[in-house]
């Protein structure tokens, strides 16, 4: 098998970081997906990744290179997530509307600022490499990038674990959570910030399409198979790992781009979950299954 040759032969040093990065991207994305899907924020991946164009425009106007520009892009994406969180309060916009507004506003801002830079100063230092910030290839990941992805994944998972009860209560019963004293606005902002950090990290490594797939499909798959959100998180992580690692194997064996192979594998996993529901196996309406007053 080509996969074994790639991972044990002289090229192993080139491909092993891709495996590590795929796992580091898949696990936190899957954990977030079981929150994103029931909260009707499936569009969030597209919204944050496309909001990054606003950060690209700011970096271009400032004349920053690719690495410094990525810091600006990351900060802009987090700010975009906080704006979405603020706009989707109980009396605010619907989540999909807020995401769409931030998306188009950010893209318009980015396009306008890039035009200003080109017409007044000339191409920015990052002009030849900004695509790598938005459409990265997971196979080309370096050891340093893989290590950063692991650190980000651990930080996001730690944050979600620390806030797990408040997050679950907010995700499934926001009015009830507020009644029980859960600071829903802060929880919403924290979840969207963690999602933005995950998305930005994954976007640079894996590209826009793969980020969106991993933020939606594992959760959609898990919630087809179980009605309990806790077990759904575990199922989502397993589904994401099957999709990510299985997609890489398919890419190696069939000489395909890794991103589309992973997305295709993840869709196949989701199709299997749909088939399970058709034969009567799976959950109904999702439920909390924990006592919200426990500390």
N, C-alpha and C positions, 0 to 999 in steps of 0.2 A: 504493500500500500504506500502511496506517495506520502500520506500523512505521517506514517512511522518514519519514513526516510527523512522527511523535513525536520521532524522533531528530535531525531537521534543522530543525524548526520552533521556534516560541517555547517549547514545552514541553520542549525538549531538556534544559535544565538540571535538570528534575525527573526525567527518565527515565534519563539517562546514568549517574548514580550507581548505579542499579539494575543496569545492565549490568556495571559495574565490580565491584560487590558480588557479583553472581552468579558471575563468573569467580573472584573471590577466595575464595568459599566452595567452589566446585566443585573447584578444583585440589587443595588440600590434603586435602579429604575423599576425593577419588578416590585420591590417593597412599596414604592410610591404609587405604582399603577393601581393597586387595590384601593387606594384613596382617591386617585384621580378619576377613575372610571365611575364609581357611584356618585361623585360630586359633579358629574357632567363637565369635567374639564379635560376630556380626551384631546381637545384642540390645543392644550397647553404646550405640548412639545413643539408644535408648529409655531405657536405664538412667540415663545421665548427664543427659539432659533432664528426666526425671522426678525424679531426685535433686535437681534445682534447686529443687523445692518445699521441701526442707529449708532451703535458703538463704533462700528467701522467708520462711519462718517465723521464722528468726533475725533477718532484716532487719526484720520486722514487730515483733518483741519489742523490738528496739533503737530502734524509731521512726524508721527511716531513710527518706529519699526514694528515688525510683526510681533515680537515678544512683548514689548511695552504696549502695543496695540491690543494684544489679547487681554491684558489686565483691564484696559478701558472697556473692552467688549464685555468681559465678565461682570464688571461693576454695573454697566448699563443694563445687562440682563437681570441682575438682582433688583435694580431699581424698577425695571419693567414689571417684575413679579410682585413687588410691593405695591405698585400702582394698581395692578389687577386685584390684589388682595383688598386694597382700600375701596375699590370700585364695586366689589361684589359683596358688600355687607347685606344685612337682612332687607334693607330698603333700597339697595343699590341695583346695579345691572345684573342680569343673568351672567353666569361665568363665561359662556361662549361669546356673548356680546362684548364683554369687557376685554377678553382676549383678542377678539377681532379688532377692536378699536385700537388697542395698544400695538398690535401687529402692523396695521396699515399706517398708523402715525409714526412708528419707528422706522419703517421702510421709507416713508416719505422724507423723514428727517435725514436718514442716511443718504438717500439719493441726492437731496438738496445740498448737503454738506460736501459730499464728494464732488459735485459739480462746481461748487464754490472753490474748492481746493484746486481743481484742474484748471479753472478759468483764471484764477488770480495768481497762483504760485506755480502750478505744474504738478506732475505726479508725486504722490507721497512716497516716502521710503518703503512703506508696506504695500505699495501698489502691486508689486509682482508676487506677493505672497498672502494677500488677505483671503484668497480662496481656501487656503489651508486652515484658516480659523473656522470656516463654516462647513467645509466639505472634506474633512480629513479621511484618511484610509487607515483602517485598523491594522492592516497587514504591515504598514510602514511605521508602526509605533516603535519608539525607542525604549530602552530600559528606563531612562529617566521619566519619560511620559507614563510608562506603565506604573512606576513607583508612585508618581503623583496621583494617578487614577486610583490606586489602592488606598492611598491616604485620604482622598476625597470620599471614597466609598465608605471607609471606616468612620469618618467624621459624620457623614449623613446618616448612616445606620445607628450610630451612637445617639445622635440627636432625636431620631425617630423613636428609639427605645426609651429614652428618657421621658419623652412626651407621649408615650404610646396610649395611655388611657384617655387623655384629653383629645388626642388626635382621633381615636376611634369613636369617641362619643360625638365629637364635632362632625365627623364624616357621615354618621348615620342619623343623627338627630340634633341638628344645630339649635332649634328652639329649646329642646329639652336640655341640651348642654348648657345653654345660657341660664336656664332656670336653676340648674344645679351649681351655678357659680363658675363654670368653665369660662375663661376669658377668650371667647370665640374669635374676636378680632385678632388677638395676639397669636392664637393657634393657627388661624388662617394665614397670617403673614409668615409665621415660622415654616409652615408646610410649603408654601409657595417659594420661600427663600431656599429651603433645602432642595426643592425641585429645580429651581433655577441653577443652583450650584451643580447639581447632578447633570442637568442638561448641557450646561456650558462645558463641563469637563468631558462629557461623552461626545459632544458635537465636534470638538477639536480632534478627537481620536477616531471617531467612527462616522461622522457625517450626519446630515440633517435627517435623512430618511430612516436610518437605523435608530437614531435617538427616539423619533416619534413612535416607531414600531415597538421598541422596548418599553416605552412609557405607557403604552395602551394594551398591546396584545397579551402580555402575561396576565395582567389583571382581568381582562375580558375572558381569558381562558379559565382562570381560577374561579371566577364568579359564575361560570357556567357549570362548574363541578361541585361547588359547595355553597351553602347559604350562610356560613359562619365566616366572618371577616378575618378572624385570627388564623384558622387553617388556610383560608384563601391566600394569605400572605406567603405561607410556606409553599403552597401549590404554585403560586405565581413565580417564586424564585426558581423552583425546579423547572417550570416551563421555560423561563427565560434562559436558564443554563443549557437546557436541551437545544433551544433555538440557536443560542450563540455558539456553543461548541459544535453542535451538529452542523450548523451553517459553515463554520470554518473547515470542518472535515470535507464537506461537499465542495467547498471552494478549492481546497487542495487537490481533491481527487479529480474534479472535473475542469480544473483550470478556469474557474469563474471568479469574478470579483467577490470579495468576502462580504461586503455590505449587502448586495442583493441576495446572496446565498443565505445569509442569516435571516433577513426579512422573510424570504420564501419559506425557510424552515419554520420560523415562528408562526407564519400563516398556516402551515401544515399542522402544527400543534394545536392551533385554535380550531382548525377544521375537525380534528379528532375530538376535541371537547364538544363541539356542536353535535357530532355524531353520537357521543355519549348521551347528550340531552335527548336526542331523538329516540333513543332506545329506553329512556326512562331513568337514566342515572344522572344525578346532579341536584343542585339546590334550587330552592324557590327564591322567595324574597330574602334578601340578606338581613342578618340580624346581628345584634351586638354581642350577646352571650357573655357579658361580664357586668359586675356591679359597678355602676359609675361612681358610687359614693366611697368605694374602697380607695385607700391611699397607698 
